[in-house]
Amino acid sequence: MPVDSDDRLGGARRFGKIIGTLVGAVGVCVGGAAFVIAVLPRSALWMGPIVCPNPYRLAVHTSHYGDTSAGLQCVSGASSYDANAFAIDGMQSLLIAAVLGAVAVLAVLLRRRARRPA
């Protein structure tokens, strides 16, 4: 029995779909995080204790509103410095990934329940 090209490419196609899905999911999470921080910079204030050491706190610097990294600063009295943009974007991306993961699990559970005979 001859092996056609579709059978030989099945594993490669499956691997490509998995990699493409993972890369797409990472892109959605990182892009979503950048969008949320740019539109609602105060949404990143929850990670202040993680990003800024005591006695500093995370604050939105309104004169730099357009840029996601320069808009967030660690502030203590008259002293301030720009917060670590990589850490902020990374943690916000993880939060978005957790929310999207929970939505995906809920969708799968609801779909299975709908398919189950009564």
DSSP file (Angstrom, degrees, kcal/mol; ACC not computed):
  #  RESIDUE AA STRUCTURE BP1 BP2  ACC     N-H-->O    O-->H-N    N-H-->O    O-->H-N    TCO  KAPPA ALPHA  PHI   PSI    X-CA   Y-CA   Z-CA
    1    1 A M              0   0    0      0, 0.0     2,-0.1     0, 0.0     0, 0.0   0.000 360.0 360.0 360.0 122.7    0.0    0.0    0.0
    2    2 A P        -     0   0    0      0, 0.0     2,-0.6     0, 0.0     0, 0.0  -0.418 360.0-130.1 -74.4 147.3    1.6    3.3   -1.0
    3    3 A V        -     0   0    0     -2,-0.1     2,-0.1     3,-0.0     0, 0.0  -0.860  23.3-147.5 -96.8 119.4    2.0    6.1    1.5
    4    4 A D    >>  -     0   0    0     -2,-0.6     4,-1.4     1,-0.1     3,-0.6  -0.381  26.7-104.3 -85.1 169.7    0.7    9.4    0.2
    5    5 A S  H 3> S+     0   0    0      1,-0.2     4,-1.7     2,-0.2     5,-0.1   0.780 115.9  62.9 -66.4 -27.6    2.1   12.8    1.1
    6    6 A D  H 3> S+     0   0    0      1,-0.2     4,-0.5     2,-0.2    -1,-0.2   0.890 102.9  49.4 -65.3 -38.0   -0.7   13.6    3.4
    7    7 A D  H X4 S+     0   0    0     -3,-0.6     3,-0.7     1,-0.2     4,-0.4   0.893 111.4  48.6 -67.0 -39.3    0.1   10.7    5.7
    8    8 A R  H 3< S+     0   0    0     -4,-1.4     4,-0.4     1,-0.2     3,-0.3   0.802 113.7  46.8 -71.0 -28.1    3.8   11.7    5.9
    9    9 A L  H 3X S+     0   0    0     -4,-1.7     4,-2.8     1,-0.2     5,-0.2   0.474  85.3  94.2 -92.3  -1.8    3.0   15.3    6.6
   10   10 A G  H <X S+     0   0    0     -3,-0.7     4,-2.3    -4,-0.5    -1,-0.2   0.918  88.1  43.9 -57.9 -47.4    0.4   14.5    9.4
   11   11 A G  H  > S+     0   0    0     -4,-0.4     4,-2.5    -3,-0.3    -1,-0.2   0.892 114.4  49.9 -65.4 -39.9    2.9   14.8   12.2
   12   12 A A  H  > S+     0   0    0     -4,-0.4     4,-2.5     2,-0.2    -2,-0.2   0.893 111.4  49.0 -66.3 -39.1    4.5   17.9   10.8
   13   13 A R  H  X S+     0   0    0     -4,-2.8     4,-2.5     2,-0.2    -2,-0.2   0.920 111.4  49.0 -66.3 -42.4    1.1   19.5   10.4
   14   14 A R  H  X S+     0   0    0     -4,-2.3     4,-2.3    -5,-0.2    -2,-0.2   0.929 112.3  48.5 -61.9 -45.1    0.0   18.6   13.9
   15   15 A F  H  X S+     0   0    0     -4,-2.5     4,-2.6     1,-0.2     5,-0.2   0.910 111.3  50.6 -60.8 -42.8    3.3   20.0   15.3
   16   16 A G  H  X S+     0   0    0     -4,-2.5     4,-2.7     1,-0.2    -1,-0.2   0.884 109.3  50.6 -63.5 -39.5    2.8   23.2   13.2
   17   17 A K  H  X S+     0   0    0     -4,-2.5     4,-2.4     2,-0.2    -1,-0.2   0.910 111.6  48.0 -64.6 -41.7   -0.7   23.7   14.5
   18   18 A I  H  X S+     0   0    0     -4,-2.3     4,-2.4     2,-0.2    -2,-0.2   0.943 114.8  44.5 -64.3 -47.7    0.5   23.3   18.1
   19   19 A I  H  X S+     0   0    0     -4,-2.6     4,-2.7     1,-0.2     5,-0.2   0.917 114.0  50.5 -62.9 -43.6    3.4   25.7   17.7
   20   20 A G  H  X S+     0   0    0     -4,-2.7     4,-2.4    -5,-0.2    -1,-0.2   0.891 110.7  49.1 -62.1 -40.3    1.1   28.2   15.9
   21   21 A T  H  X S+     0   0    0     -4,-2.4     4,-2.5     2,-0.2    -1,-0.2   0.917 112.6  47.4 -65.7 -43.4   -1.5   28.0   18.6
   22   22 A L  H  X S+     0   0    0     -4,-2.4     4,-2.4     2,-0.2    -2,-0.2   0.927 113.6  46.9 -63.9 -45.0    1.1   28.6   21.3
   23   23 A V  H  X S+     0   0    0     -4,-2.7     4,-2.3     1,-0.2    -1,-0.2   0.907 113.3  49.7 -64.7 -40.9    2.7   31.5   19.5
   24   24 A G  H  X S+     0   0    0     -4,-2.4     4,-2.4    -5,-0.2    -1,-0.2   0.902 110.1  50.2 -63.2 -41.4   -0.7   33.0   18.8
   25   25 A A  H  X S+     0   0    0     -4,-2.5     4,-2.3     2,-0.2    -2,-0.2   0.907 110.9  48.7 -64.6 -42.0   -1.8   32.6   22.5
   26   26 A V  H  X S+     0   0    0     -4,-2.4     4,-2.7     1,-0.2     5,-0.3   0.911 111.4  51.1 -63.3 -41.3    1.4   34.3   23.7
   27   27 A G  H  X S+     0   0    0     -4,-2.3     4,-2.6     1,-0.2     5,-0.3   0.899 109.9  48.8 -62.2 -41.8    0.9   37.1   21.2
   28   28 A V  H  X S+     0   0    0     -4,-2.4     4,-2.5     2,-0.2    -1,-0.2   0.911 113.7  47.1 -64.5 -42.1   -2.7   37.7   22.4
   29   29 A C  H  X S+     0   0    0     -4,-2.3     4,-2.2     2,-0.2    -2,-0.2   0.933 116.6  41.7 -67.1 -46.0   -1.6   37.7   26.0
   30   30 A V  H  X S+     0   0    0     -4,-2.7     4,-2.3     2,-0.2    -2,-0.2   0.925 118.4  46.0 -68.4 -44.1    1.3   40.1   25.5
   31   31 A G  H  X S+     0   0    0     -4,-2.6     4,-2.4    -5,-0.3    -2,-0.2   0.900 112.9  50.6 -64.4 -40.5   -0.7   42.4   23.1
   32   32 A G  H  X S+     0   0    0     -4,-2.5     4,-2.8    -5,-0.3     5,-0.2   0.900 110.0  50.3 -63.2 -40.7   -3.7   42.3   25.4
   33   33 A A  H  X S+     0   0    0     -4,-2.2     4,-2.5     2,-0.2     5,-0.2   0.930 111.3  47.7 -63.9 -45.2   -1.4   43.3   28.4
   34   34 A A  H  X S+     0   0    0     -4,-2.3     4,-2.2     1,-0.2    -2,-0.2   0.905 113.7  48.7 -62.2 -40.8    0.1   46.2   26.4
   35   35 A F  H  X S+     0   0    0     -4,-2.4     4,-2.6     2,-0.2     5,-0.3   0.940 112.2  47.0 -64.1 -47.9   -3.4   47.4   25.3
   36   36 A V  H  X S+     0   0    0     -4,-2.8     4,-3.1     1,-0.2     7,-0.3   0.910 114.1  47.3 -63.5 -42.1   -4.9   47.2   28.8
   37   37 A I  H  < S+     0   0    0     -4,-2.5    -1,-0.2    -5,-0.2    -2,-0.2   0.889 113.8  48.2 -67.1 -38.1   -1.9   49.0   30.4
   38   38 A A  H  < S+     0   0    0     -4,-2.2    -2,-0.2    -5,-0.2    -1,-0.2   0.896 121.2  35.1 -68.7 -39.6   -2.0   51.7   27.6
   39   39 A V  H  < S+     0   0    0     -4,-2.6    -2,-0.2     1,-0.2    -3,-0.2   0.897 135.5  21.6 -81.8 -42.2   -5.7   52.3   27.9
   40   40 A L    ><  +     0   0    0     -4,-3.1     3,-2.3    -5,-0.3    -1,-0.2  -0.701  64.9 173.5-126.7  78.5   -6.1   51.8   31.7
   41   41 A P  G >  S+     0   0    0      0, 0.0     3,-1.6     0, 0.0     4,-0.2   0.793  77.3  66.6 -59.2 -27.2   -2.7   52.3   33.4
   42   42 A R  G >  S+     0   0    0      1,-0.3     3,-1.3     2,-0.2     4,-0.2   0.676  82.3  76.9 -68.0 -15.1   -4.3   52.0   36.8
   43   43 A S  G <  S+     0   0    0     -3,-2.3     3,-0.4    -7,-0.3    -1,-0.3   0.684  91.0  55.7 -67.7 -15.4   -5.0   48.4   36.0
   44   44 A A  G X  S+     0   0    0     -3,-1.6     3,-1.5    -4,-0.2    -1,-0.2   0.483  79.1  91.5 -93.1  -4.2   -1.3   47.7   36.7
   45   45 A L  G X   +     0   0    0     -3,-1.3     3,-1.7     1,-0.3    13,-0.2   0.713  68.6  76.2 -67.2 -19.0   -1.3   49.1   40.2
   46   46 A W  G 3  S+     0   0    0     -3,-0.4    -1,-0.3     1,-0.3     4,-0.1   0.770  91.9  54.9 -61.9 -25.0   -2.2   45.7   41.8
   47   47 A M  G X> S+     0   0    0     -3,-1.5     4,-2.2     1,-0.2     3,-0.7   0.253  73.7 109.8 -95.5  14.8    1.4   44.6   41.2
   48   48 A G  H <> S+     0   0    0     -3,-1.7     4,-2.7     1,-0.2    -1,-0.2   0.901  75.4  51.8 -54.7 -47.7    3.0   47.6   43.1
   49   49 A P  H 34 S+     0   0    0      0, 0.0    -1,-0.2     0, 0.0    -2,-0.1   0.765 113.5  46.5 -64.5 -22.0    4.2   45.6   46.1
   50   50 A I  H <4 S+     0   0    0     -3,-0.7    -2,-0.2    -4,-0.1    -3,-0.1   0.873 120.5  35.2 -83.7 -40.1    5.9   43.1   43.7
   51   51 A V  H  < S+     0   0    0     -4,-2.2    33,-0.2     1,-0.1    -3,-0.2   0.838 115.6  52.2 -86.5 -35.9    7.6   45.7   41.5
   52   52 A C  S  < S-     0   0    0     -4,-2.7    -1,-0.1    -5,-0.3     6,-0.1  -0.890  77.5-135.2-110.2 129.3    8.5   48.5   43.9
   53   53 A P    >   -     0   0    0      0, 0.0     3,-1.9     0, 0.0    -3,-0.1  -0.364  49.6 -52.5 -74.1 159.7   10.4   47.8   47.2
   54   54 A N  T 3  S+     0   0    0      1,-0.3     3,-0.1    -5,-0.1    22,-0.1  -0.450 124.1  23.7 -62.7 142.0    9.2   49.4   50.5
   55   55 A P  T 3  S+     0   0    0      0, 0.0    -1,-0.3     0, 0.0    20,-0.1  -0.921 108.2  87.8 -92.1  11.6    8.7   52.3   51.0
   56   56 A Y    <   -     0   0    0     -3,-1.9     2,-0.3    20,-0.1    20,-0.2  -0.352  55.9-164.3 -73.1 153.2    8.0   52.9   47.3
   57   57 A R  E     -A   75   0A   0     18,-2.0    18,-3.1    -3,-0.1     2,-0.4  -0.967  26.7-104.6-134.1 153.4    4.6   52.4   45.8
   58   58 A L  E     +A   74   0A   0     -2,-0.3     2,-0.3    16,-0.2    16,-0.2  -0.616  46.2 170.9 -79.8 131.2    3.5   52.1   42.1
   59   59 A A  E     -A   73   0A   0     14,-2.9    14,-2.9    -2,-0.4     2,-0.5  -0.961  36.1-111.5-140.0 155.9    1.8   55.2   40.7
   60   60 A V  E     -A   72   0A   0     -2,-0.3     2,-0.9    12,-0.2    12,-0.3  -0.780  22.9-148.6 -88.7 126.4    0.7   56.4   37.3
   61   61 A H    >   -     0   0    0     10,-3.6     3,-1.6    -2,-0.5    -1,-0.0  -0.851   9.8-162.3 -96.7 103.7    2.7   59.4   36.1
   62   62 A T  G >  S+     0   0    0     -2,-0.9     3,-0.9     1,-0.3    -1,-0.1   0.654  80.4  66.4 -69.7 -17.5    0.2   61.3   34.1
   63   63 A S  G 3  S+     0   0    0      1,-0.3    -1,-0.3     2,-0.1     3,-0.2   0.657 105.5  45.2 -78.0 -12.2    2.6   63.4   32.0
   64   64 A H  G X  S+     0   0    0     -3,-1.6     3,-1.0     6,-0.1    -1,-0.3  -0.195  73.3 139.3-115.3  39.8    3.9   60.3   30.3
   65   65 A Y  T <   +     0   0    0     -3,-0.9    -1,-0.1     1,-0.2     6,-0.1   0.756  61.0  60.5 -61.2 -29.3    0.4   58.8   29.6
   66   66 A G  T 3  S+     0   0    0     -3,-0.2     2,-0.4    -4,-0.1    -1,-0.2   0.794  93.9  67.9 -73.2 -28.0    1.1   57.5   26.1
   67   67 A D  S <> S-     0   0    0     -3,-1.0     4,-1.2     1,-0.1     5,-0.1  -0.784  70.2-147.3 -99.9 133.7    4.0   55.1   26.9
   68   68 A T  T  4 S+     0   0    0     -2,-0.4     4,-0.3     1,-0.2    -1,-0.1   0.871  97.0  40.5 -67.9 -36.2    3.2   52.0   28.9
   69   69 A S  T >4 S+     0   0    0      1,-0.2     3,-0.9     2,-0.2    14,-0.4   0.907 116.3  45.8 -82.0 -41.0    6.6   51.9   30.7
   70   70 A A  T 34 S+     0   0    0      1,-0.2    -1,-0.2    12,-0.1    -2,-0.2   0.676 102.4  67.5 -76.7 -15.9    7.1   55.6   31.4
   71   71 A G  T 3< S+     0   0    0     -4,-1.2   -10,-3.6    -6,-0.1     2,-0.5   0.658  94.8  63.5 -77.3 -15.3    3.5   56.0   32.7
   72   72 A L  E <   +A   60   0A   0     -3,-0.9    11,-2.1    -4,-0.3     2,-0.3  -0.945  65.5 170.7-116.4 126.5    4.2   53.8   35.8
   73   73 A Q  E     -AB  59  82A   0    -14,-2.9   -14,-2.9    -2,-0.5     2,-0.6  -0.947  37.1-121.3-133.0 152.0    6.7   54.8   38.4
   74   74 A C  E     -AB  58  81A   0      7,-2.9     7,-1.8    -2,-0.3     2,-0.4  -0.851  42.2-170.1 -88.7 123.0    7.8   53.7   41.9
   75   75 A V  E     +AB  57  80A   0    -18,-3.1   -18,-2.0    -2,-0.6     2,-0.3  -0.939  24.5 165.8-125.5 137.3    7.2   56.7   44.1
   76   76 A S  E >   - B   0  79A   0      3,-2.9     3,-2.0    -2,-0.4     2,-0.2  -0.813  69.1 -55.3-147.7 105.8    8.1   57.5   47.7
   77   77 A G  T 3  S-     0   0    0     -2,-0.3    -1,-0.1     1,-0.3     0, 0.0  -0.453 120.5 -17.7  63.2-126.3    7.8   61.1   48.8
   78   78 A A  T 3  S+     0   0    0     -2,-0.2     2,-0.3    -3,-0.1    -1,-0.3   0.545 122.2  89.8 -88.1  -8.1    9.9   63.3   46.4
   79   79 A S  E <   +B   76   0A   0     -3,-2.0    -3,-2.9     2,-0.0     2,-0.3  -0.716  50.6 154.8 -93.3 138.2   11.9   60.4   45.1
   80   80 A S  E     -B   75   0A   0     -2,-0.3     2,-0.3    -5,-0.2    -5,-0.2  -0.989  16.7-177.5-155.9 157.1   10.7   58.4   42.1
   81   81 A Y  E     -B   74   0A   0     -7,-1.8    -7,-2.9    -2,-0.3     2,-0.1  -0.980  41.7 -85.3-151.9 157.1   12.0   56.2   39.3
   82   82 A D  E     -B   73   0A   0     -2,-0.3    -9,-0.3    -9,-0.2   -12,-0.1  -0.404  47.7-121.3 -65.3 135.8   10.5   54.4   36.3
   83   83 A A        -     0   0    0    -11,-2.1     2,-0.8   -14,-0.4   -11,-0.1  -0.352  38.3 -85.0 -74.1 159.0    9.1   50.9   37.2
   84   84 A N     >  -     0   0    0    -33,-0.2     4,-2.1     1,-0.2     5,-0.2  -0.537  40.3-165.6 -68.6 106.0   10.4   47.8   35.5
   85   85 A A  H  > S+     0   0    0     -2,-0.8     4,-2.8     1,-0.2     5,-0.3   0.849  84.9  56.0 -65.1 -35.9    8.3   47.7   32.3
   86   86 A F  H  > S+     0   0    0      1,-0.2     4,-2.3     2,-0.2    -1,-0.2   0.919 109.6  45.6 -63.7 -43.7    9.3   44.1   31.5
   87   87 A A  H  > S+     0   0    0      2,-0.2     4,-2.5     1,-0.2     5,-0.2   0.905 114.3  48.3 -66.5 -41.4    8.1   42.9   34.9
   88   88 A I  H  X S+     0   0    0     -4,-2.1     4,-2.3     2,-0.2     5,-0.2   0.947 114.5  44.7 -64.8 -48.8    4.8   44.8   34.6
   89   89 A D  H  X S+     0   0    0     -4,-2.8     4,-2.1     1,-0.2    -2,-0.2   0.890 114.1  51.1 -62.7 -39.3    4.1   43.6   31.1
   90   90 A G  H  X S+     0   0    0     -4,-2.3     4,-2.1    -5,-0.3    -2,-0.2   0.926 112.3  44.0 -65.2 -45.4    5.0   40.1   32.0
   91   91 A M  H  X S+     0   0    0     -4,-2.5     4,-2.0     2,-0.2    -2,-0.2   0.881 113.7  50.5 -68.9 -37.0    2.8   39.9   35.1
   92   92 A Q  H  X S+     0   0    0     -4,-2.3     4,-2.1    -5,-0.2    -1,-0.2   0.878 109.7  52.0 -67.3 -35.7   -0.1   41.6   33.3
   93   93 A S  H  X S+     0   0    0     -4,-2.1     4,-2.6    -5,-0.2    -2,-0.2   0.896 108.2  51.0 -65.6 -40.3    0.3   39.0   30.5
   94   94 A L  H  X S+     0   0    0     -4,-2.1     4,-2.3     2,-0.2    -2,-0.2   0.886 109.0  51.4 -64.1 -38.3    0.2   36.2   33.0
   95   95 A L  H  X S+     0   0    0     -4,-2.0     4,-2.2     2,-0.2    -2,-0.2   0.925 111.5  46.5 -63.9 -44.3   -3.0   37.6   34.4
   96   96 A I  H  X S+     0   0    0     -4,-2.1     4,-2.8     1,-0.2     5,-0.2   0.897 111.3  52.6 -64.8 -39.8   -4.6   37.8   31.0
   97   97 A A  H  X S+     0   0    0     -4,-2.6     4,-2.5     1,-0.2    -2,-0.2   0.899 109.1  49.9 -62.4 -40.2   -3.4   34.2   30.3
   98   98 A A  H  X S+     0   0    0     -4,-2.3     4,-2.3     2,-0.2    -2,-0.2   0.913 112.5  46.6 -64.8 -42.4   -5.0   33.0   33.5
   99   99 A V  H  X S+     0   0    0     -4,-2.2     4,-2.2     2,-0.2    -2,-0.2   0.935 114.6  46.4 -65.4 -46.1   -8.3   34.7   32.6
  100  100 A L  H  X S+     0   0    0     -4,-2.8     4,-2.4     1,-0.2    -2,-0.2   0.881 111.9  52.3 -64.6 -37.2   -8.3   33.4   29.0
  101  101 A G  H  X S+     0   0    0     -4,-2.5     4,-2.5    -5,-0.2    -1,-0.2   0.911 109.3  48.9 -63.7 -42.8   -7.4   29.9   30.3
  102  102 A A  H  X S+     0   0    0     -4,-2.3     4,-2.3     2,-0.2    -2,-0.2   0.894 111.4  49.7 -64.1 -40.1  -10.3   29.9   32.8
  103  103 A V  H  X S+     0   0    0     -4,-2.2     4,-2.4     2,-0.2    -2,-0.2   0.902 111.1  50.0 -64.7 -41.0  -12.6   31.0   30.0
  104  104 A A  H  X S+     0   0    0     -4,-2.4     4,-2.3     2,-0.2    -2,-0.2   0.918 111.4  47.7 -64.5 -43.6  -11.3   28.2   27.7
  105  105 A V  H  X S+     0   0    0     -4,-2.5     4,-2.5     1,-0.2    -2,-0.2   0.919 112.3  49.8 -63.2 -43.3  -11.8   25.6   30.4
  106  106 A L  H  X S+     0   0    0     -4,-2.3     4,-2.4     1,-0.2    -2,-0.2   0.899 110.1  50.9 -62.0 -40.8  -15.3   26.9   31.1
  107  107 A A  H  X S+     0   0    0     -4,-2.4     4,-2.2     2,-0.2    -2,-0.2   0.909 110.8  48.3 -63.9 -42.2  -16.2   26.8   27.4
  108  108 A V  H  X S+     0   0    0     -4,-2.3     4,-2.5     2,-0.2    -2,-0.2   0.923 112.4  48.6 -64.3 -44.0  -15.0   23.2   27.1
  109  109 A L  H  X S+     0   0    0     -4,-2.5     4,-2.2     1,-0.2    -2,-0.2   0.905 112.7  47.7 -63.6 -41.3  -17.0   22.1   30.2
  110  110 A L  H  X S+     0   0    0     -4,-2.4     4,-2.1     2,-0.2    -1,-0.2   0.879 111.2  51.2 -67.0 -37.3  -20.1   23.8   28.9
  111  111 A R  H  X S+     0   0    0     -4,-2.2     4,-1.6     2,-0.2    -2,-0.2   0.922 110.9  48.1 -65.8 -43.6  -19.7   22.2   25.5
  112  112 A R  H  X S+     0   0    0     -4,-2.5     4,-1.3     1,-0.2    -2,-0.2   0.902 111.3  50.7 -63.0 -40.7  -19.3   18.8   27.0
  113  113 A R  H  < S+     0   0    0     -4,-2.2    -1,-0.2     1,-0.2     3,-0.2   0.886 108.6  51.7 -64.9 -38.5  -22.3   19.3   29.2
  114  114 A A  H  < S+     0   0    0     -4,-2.1    -1,-0.2     1,-0.2    -2,-0.2   0.825 110.1  49.3 -67.8 -31.5  -24.4   20.4   26.2
  115  115 A R  H  < S+     0   0    0     -4,-1.6    -1,-0.2    -5,-0.1    -2,-0.2   0.724  87.8 102.5 -78.5 -22.9  -23.3   17.2   24.2
  116  116 A R  S  < S-     0   0    0     -4,-1.3     2,-0.1    -3,-0.2    -3,-0.0  -0.405  79.1-117.2 -66.4 130.6  -24.2   14.9   27.1
  117  117 A P              0   0    0      0, 0.0    -1,-0.1     0, 0.0    -2,-0.1  -0.372 360.0 360.0 -69.1 149.6  -27.5   13.1   26.6
  118  118 A A              0   0    0     -2,-0.1    -2,-0.1     0, 0.0     0, 0.0   0.462 360.0 360.0 -74.1 360.0  -30.3   13.8   29.1
